[in-house]
């Protein structure tokens, strides 16, 4: 059981390290390569706003992803509280203690994945916003 949890933890840390310390790869700029930017500027659709005034498409997508990841953070908090209550009310029952430990450990791994997803999302959207502003 502990070996399985250790393997999960090592895998999660390795994945997080891969995302955080990998080199940036520039994506293909479809709009500039195909002339879509030029056409959008001529027709007046280049500064099209999403989610109200002052928000670009990248900003809108970023807002949606941020809300979704924040919701997952709330789920993490609820799982931690549930695991803690389950552990406190186990009254020495090893089966319930192991279940509580499993819930807490899995929710921590989920939080690490959510943080990594947020970091990747922030990195990618900042690149797109910087390319759009140029």
N, C-alpha and C positions, 0 to 999 in steps of 0.2 A: 504494500500500500504506500509506504513512504517512498519506495523507489519509483513508483509510478508518478507520485506528486513531484518528486525531484526532477524526473524527466520532463514533466510538464513545465515546471518552473524554468529549467534550462532552455527548453524550446521557446518559451515566451520571452525570456531575456535575449536569446539569440535573435529572434525576430525583431524585437524592439531595437537592438543594436544594428541590425541590418538596415532598418528604416532610418535610424538617426544618423548613422555614420557613412551611409552610401554617398557616392558622388552624384551631383545633380546632372540630369540628362535633359537637354533641351528638346522639347517636343516639336513636331512638324507644325509650322504656322500655316494652316490651311487657308485662312482668310487672305493673308498677304500673298501667298504663292498662286492662288487662283484668281486674284483680282477682285475678290469679294469686298475687301475693304474699300477699294476705289469706287465700286458700284454703290456701296452703302453710303459713302460720303456724298456722292452725286445725287442720290435720291432722298437724302435727309434721314436715313435710318441708322446711321452710324452711332448716334448718341441715343439710341432707343433705350428707354428706361423700363425697369422691371421693379415691382413692389413699390411704386410711388416715385416721386421726384427725387433725383439725385442718386439713384441706385442703378448700377449697371447690371448686365446679365450675370457677370462673375460675382458681383456682390450679392445678388439674389440667391444664386446657387450656394454661395458661402453661408448665407443666412439660414437656408434650409438645412444644410449639413450641420451647422453649429447647433441649431435647435434639436435636431435628431440626436447628436452626440451628447447634448446636455440632458436630454431625456434618458439616455443610457446611463449617465452619471447618477441620476435620481434612482434608477433601478438598482445600481450598484449599492447605493446607500440603503435602500430598503432590504436588499439581500444581506448586507452586513448586519443590520439590526435584527433581521429574522434569524440569522445564524447565531448571533450573540444571545438572543432570547432562548433559542433552542438549546444552546450549550448551558446557559444558566439554569434552565428548568430540567436538565437531564437527570439530575439527582444521582449521579454516579453510574448511570446506565451507559455502558461503553458504546452500544449501538447508536444511541442518540448523540453522544459526544463525537463519534466518528462522522456521523451525518452532518453535524454542525461544523466540524472542521472542514469537511469536504465543501460545504456551501460557502464558507468564508474563503477558502483557498481558491475555489473556482471563480468567485466574484472578484477577488484580487487580480486573477489572470484576465478576467473580462475587463477590468479597469485599465490594466496595462495595454490591452488591445485597443480600447477606446481612446486612450491617450495617444497611442501611436497613430491611430486613424486621424485624430484631430491634428497631430503634427504634420502628417502627410497632406491633409486637406489644406491646412494653413500655408504650407510650402507651395503647393501647386497653385492655389488661388492667388498667392502673392506674385508668382511668376506671371500668371495670365494678366493680372491687373497691371503689372509693370510693362508687359509687352503692349497692352492696349493703350497705355498712356503715352507711349513713344510715337 
